[in-house]
Structure formats: structure tokens, C-alpha cells
Amino acid sequence: MIAKRLWWLSLSIIVVGGALLIWHSLDPHSNLFDHQPSLKETMKEIQDELNSVGLVNYLLKFHNNATGEDKPVLSKLEISQVSADPRSCFLIYEQRTYQNTAHHDTGYVVALKSVKKVDVIPIEQEVKNTGVLIDHPEFSVQSTPPVFVVESIKAGTNDRNAFLFLSEERANKMARALSRAVELCGGRK
């Protein structure tokens, strides 16, 4: 009698365990066996990291290869008031950009489910990607100190958001967290 009950108990455990494994394989949002951070934890990491970056100061030197002239542009960028909402999959932030003495304030809302790609690139590549030099092929650009850009590109457009870091390690860490949030929000399509 006891052996029969143990056999039925073992069989029940196997059936329930098998059902959980099947359910997990069919539900891509299940984190039953996933030891990765949840969307909520990932969004909190992104929010905290971006709010802690502060003001990024750098000098962009535009060099005219035809004339040999240099045009330095003192640049600063600060991202603040970052809010990363796991329920809506929105990343909301304020950005203040300084070039020489002028500044420009912009508010952004990034729908993470519309992001198709997240990259880390040097700021020189970002300048080229945004088309600043498109009408001036004779110019090259160099940043001092080196600046690393975490760039998120939206699907179907070349619309992009850029987050600046003076540390390549911090930029790569942010790119991994942002990529994970994009995946968990259903992006990359």
C-alpha cells in the first residue's frame, strides 16, 4: 500500500515537473529557470546608471583635410530625470546639450519595443551616423577625451537615441542592460 502511494506520488511529481518544463518552453516571458534579472530589475539598473552619469565634457576637433584648419567645438551632454517604466516599456529622460556657449534642452520618450538595435560606438562614428559631416566630406573629427556612445536605433527609421559615457566598460554594461530590456519588451523586430 505504501509502495503504491509512493509510486503515484513519484508519477505525479514527474507529470507536474514535465508540465512545468513544457509550459516554460512555450512561454518566452517565463523566468522559472532564468537567472537573468527581471524586466523591473533591468529597468531600475538602466535608470540608476543613466541618472548617475552626470555631465560628460569633451572637445570635438573638426579637421579640414583640404586646408589643414581645425575647428574645435567644446561639447557637453547631460542626461537627467531618467525614468524607466517596466509596465509601459518606456524610457523617459531630459537631455541638455551644450556646444561652445549655446545649449539645447530636449525631452525624450523611448518605446523600447520599437528599438531594433543597440550598439556601442565611438563618438566620431556617431557624428558620421547623424549626418553632421554629410555635406563636408573634407572634414574628419576627433574627440578628446574618448567618448563612447550607447546608441539605440528604432525599427523602420534611422531615429536614434544616444547615451554618452567616458568609460567603454560602463558603455558596454549599459548596452547589455538596454539590450536585455529591449528583448523583454518585445523589441528587435
TAKALIN-V749508 format. One record per residue. N is the residue number from 1. PSI is psi in whole degrees, 0 to 359 (NA if undefined). OMEGA is omega as a letter, one per 20 degrees, with the letter a starting at -180 (* if undefined). Layout:
N | PSI | OMEGA
N | PSI | OMEGA
//
This chain:
1 | 313 | r
2 | 320 | r
3 | 321 | a
4 | 319 | r
5 | 320 | r
6 | 321 | r
7 | 314 | r
8 | 322 | r
9 | 315 | r
10 | 315 | r
11 | 318 | r
12 | 318 | r
13 | 318 | r
14 | 316 | a
15 | 313 | a
16 | 316 | r
17 | 316 | r
18 | 319 | r
19 | 319 | r
20 | 319 | r
21 | 318 | r
22 | 315 | r
23 | 316 | a
24 | 319 | a
25 | 335 | r
26 | 339 | a
27 | 101 | a
28 | 342 | a
29 | 358 | r
30 | 136 | r
31 | 35 | a
32 | 315 | a
33 | 7 | a
34 | 122 | a
35 | 13 | r
36 | 157 | r
37 | 148 | r
38 | 170 | r
39 | 317 | a
40 | 315 | r
41 | 320 | a
42 | 316 | r
43 | 322 | r
44 | 319 | r
45 | 315 | r
46 | 312 | a
47 | 310 | a
48 | 318 | a
49 | 313 | a
50 | 324 | r
51 | 339 | a
52 | 352 | a
53 | 316 | a
54 | 200 | a
55 | 127 | r
56 | 113 | a
57 | 134 | r
58 | 160 | r
59 | 121 | r
60 | 124 | r
61 | 113 | r
62 | 120 | a
63 | 124 | r
64 | 107 | a
65 | 336 | r
66 | 318 | a
67 | 343 | a
68 | 1 | a
69 | 150 | r
70 | 141 | r
71 | 105 | r
72 | 140 | r
73 | 110 | r
74 | 122 | a
75 | 148 | r
76 | 147 | r
77 | 135 | r
78 | 129 | r
79 | 134 | a
80 | 173 | r
81 | 43 | a
82 | 132 | r
83 | 119 | r
84 | 109 | a
85 | 111 | a
86 | 336 | a
87 | 318 | a
88 | 348 | a
89 | 36 | r
90 | 141 | r
91 | 117 | a
92 | 134 | r
93 | 162 | r
94 | 142 | r
95 | 130 | r
96 | 122 | a
97 | 131 | r
98 | 135 | r
99 | 116 | a
100 | 245 | a
101 | 350 | a
102 | 149 | r
103 | 158 | a
104 | 127 | r
105 | 135 | a
106 | 141 | r
107 | 141 | a
108 | 146 | r
109 | 120 | a
110 | 118 | r
111 | 106 | a
112 | 334 | r
113 | 349 | r
114 | 1 | r
115 | 131 | r
116 | 340 | a
117 | 142 | r
118 | 126 | a
119 | 159 | r
120 | 123 | a
121 | 157 | r
122 | 154 | a
123 | 332 | r
124 | 320 | r
125 | 322 | r
126 | 318 | r
127 | 317 | r
128 | 318 | a
129 | 327 | a
130 | 357 | r
131 | 12 | a
132 | 324 | a
133 | 9 | a
134 | 323 | r
135 | 2 | a
136 | 70 | a
137 | 345 | r
138 | 352 | a
139 | 144 | r
140 | 165 | a
141 | 146 | r
142 | 141 | a
143 | 139 | r
144 | 122 | i
145 | 174 | r
146 | 137 | r
147 | 137 | a
148 | 134 | a
149 | 126 | r
150 | 115 | a
151 | 126 | r
152 | 128 | a
153 | 130 | a
154 | 147 | r
155 | 142 | r
156 | 357 | a
157 | 175 | r
158 | 18 | r
159 | 129 | a
160 | 155 | r
161 | 141 | a
162 | 132 | r
163 | 124 | a
164 | 142 | r
165 | 144 | r
166 | 350 | a
167 | 125 | r
168 | 325 | r
169 | 314 | r
170 | 323 | r
171 | 316 | r
172 | 322 | r
173 | 317 | r
174 | 319 | r
175 | 320 | r
176 | 315 | r
177 | 317 | r
178 | 319 | r
179 | 318 | r
180 | 316 | r
181 | 319 | r
182 | 314 | r
183 | 313 | a
184 | 336 | r
185 | 358 | r
186 | 20 | r
187 | 194 | a
188 | 28 | r
189 | NA | *
//
